[in-house]
Amino acid sequence: MKFGQKALLSSALVGAAIAGGAVGASVLGTAQAQTSSTSSTAAASDPSTAPDANHGPHVANGITETPLTGDDLSKATAAAQAAVPGATIERAETDAEGATYEVHVTKSDGSEATVKLDASFSVTSIEDGRA
């Protein structure tokens, strides 16, 4: 084989290897992107597939809990902080299991609790753990 033919063949092989690597990386990147977007979409649309379905609004008794906002949020968090001094508010939401509202807190000792409130934002109970 002549030098020119060897150079041409070598160049073709190197080009093919580079092109193959690029295609392989593209396919792997696309597969990873599809996996990531599918997972996050599933978690967002189905609370039971979220990373921790016990930490966030969920469905119970056919009722979907919703995060509190505005005045309701302010009143609920103030009531919870008064009931559990020094606690950190994690989230406040409607309650699907009997109370009107619930506020999830972390106590100063690190333990978790759920403060249940009625429609007037009066504390009706404090439950240990996340309820």
C-alpha positions as MATLAB code, in Angstrom:
seq = 'MKFGQKALLSSALVGAAIAGGAVGASVLGTAQAQTSSTSSTAAASDPSTAPDANHGPHVANGITETPLTGDDLSKATAAAQAAVPGATIERAETDAEGATYEVHVTKSDGSEATVKLDASFSVTSIEDGRA';
ca = [
       0.000    0.000    0.000;
       1.321    3.417   -0.904;
       1.887    6.197    1.597;
      -0.997    8.285    0.189;
      -3.436    5.399    0.466;
      -2.326    4.696    4.051;
      -2.780    8.342    4.997;
      -6.215    8.447    3.401;
      -7.288    5.211    5.097;
      -5.934    6.387    8.472;
      -7.752    9.700    8.147;
     -10.968    7.892    7.289;
     -10.649    5.611   10.320;
      -9.911    8.507   12.670;
     -12.844   10.465   11.234;
     -15.153    7.493   11.669;
     -14.038    7.035   15.276;
     -14.628   10.703   16.061;
     -18.025   10.678   14.355;
     -18.998    7.487   16.167;
     -17.966    8.965   19.501;
     -19.971   12.108   18.825;
     -23.049   10.103   17.869;
     -22.654    7.904   20.945;
     -22.313   10.914   23.234;
     -25.333   12.511   21.611;
     -27.447    9.394   22.090;
     -26.381    9.041   25.722;
     -27.009   12.725   26.368;
     -30.459   12.506   24.808;
     -31.310    9.408   26.830;
     -30.214   11.128   30.039;
     -32.218   14.241   29.186;
     -35.312   12.147   28.483;
     -34.911   10.227   31.726;
     -34.475   13.398   33.776;
     -37.376   15.273   32.250;
     -39.692   12.287   32.504;
     -38.831   11.761   36.168;
     -39.317   15.371   37.152;
     -42.563   15.616   35.182;
     -43.904   12.477   36.832;
     -42.976   13.778   40.277;
     -44.617   17.130   39.618;
     -47.864   15.667   38.313;
     -48.200   12.762   40.750;
     -47.451   13.591   44.400;
     -47.100    9.907   45.253;
     -43.995    9.726   43.036;
     -42.379   12.839   44.508;
     -39.061   12.294   46.306;
     -40.884   12.304   49.643;
     -44.640   12.075   49.281;
     -45.095   12.668   53.043;
     -43.608   16.175   52.806;
     -45.918   18.341   50.782;
     -49.537   18.763   49.871;
     -51.174   15.437   49.208;
     -54.570   13.886   48.604;
     -56.479   12.313   51.471;
     -60.160   11.454   51.730;
     -60.595   12.609   48.130;
     -59.416   16.122   49.033;
     -56.229   17.693   47.671;
     -54.444   19.898   50.182;
     -53.282   23.258   48.872;
     -50.519   25.539   50.165;
     -51.707   28.622   52.029;
     -50.909   32.096   50.725;
     -51.471   35.713   51.720;
     -53.457   36.456   54.890;
     -54.284   32.806   55.482;
     -50.585   31.946   55.460;
     -49.735   34.812   57.827;
     -52.502   33.903   60.301;
     -51.742   30.180   60.243;
     -47.998   30.612   60.750;
     -48.534   33.156   63.559;
     -50.854   30.722   65.362;
     -48.403   27.845   64.923;
     -45.455   29.906   66.174;
     -47.467   30.941   69.230;
     -48.412   27.321   69.905;
     -44.890   25.948   69.385;
     -42.440   28.715   70.374;
     -39.068   28.544   68.655;
     -40.309   26.239   65.899;
     -39.370   26.678   62.255;
     -42.311   26.751   59.868;
     -41.853   24.182   57.102;
     -45.135   24.697   55.257;
     -48.779   25.615   55.814;
     -51.683   24.157   53.882;
     -55.318   23.204   53.934;
     -55.964   19.952   55.764;
     -57.652   16.973   54.153;
     -57.968   15.003   57.366;
     -60.378   16.912   59.606;
     -58.950   20.327   60.480;
     -59.324   23.360   58.235;
     -55.601   24.142   58.109;
     -52.349   22.504   59.155;
     -48.882   23.917   59.664;
     -45.880   21.606   59.588;
     -43.074   22.729   61.878;
     -39.673   21.626   63.105;
     -39.336   22.207   66.832;
     -36.216   23.747   68.326;
     -35.125   20.249   69.464;
     -35.252   19.049   65.822;
     -38.411   16.969   66.144;
     -41.283   17.491   63.736;
     -44.880   18.390   64.543;
     -48.096   19.325   62.782;
     -50.223   22.122   64.200;
     -53.907   21.691   63.309;
     -56.101   24.816   63.069;
     -59.807   25.531   62.669;
     -61.345   28.063   60.265;
     -60.695   30.874   62.795;
     -56.987   29.946   62.926;
     -57.331   28.668   66.487;
     -55.095   25.726   67.333;
     -57.151   22.557   67.775;
     -54.268   20.114   68.269;
     -50.535   19.599   67.930;
     -49.503   16.217   66.571;
     -46.001   14.827   66.849;
     -44.407   14.048   63.510;
     -45.690   14.857   60.046;
     -49.389   14.224   59.652;
];
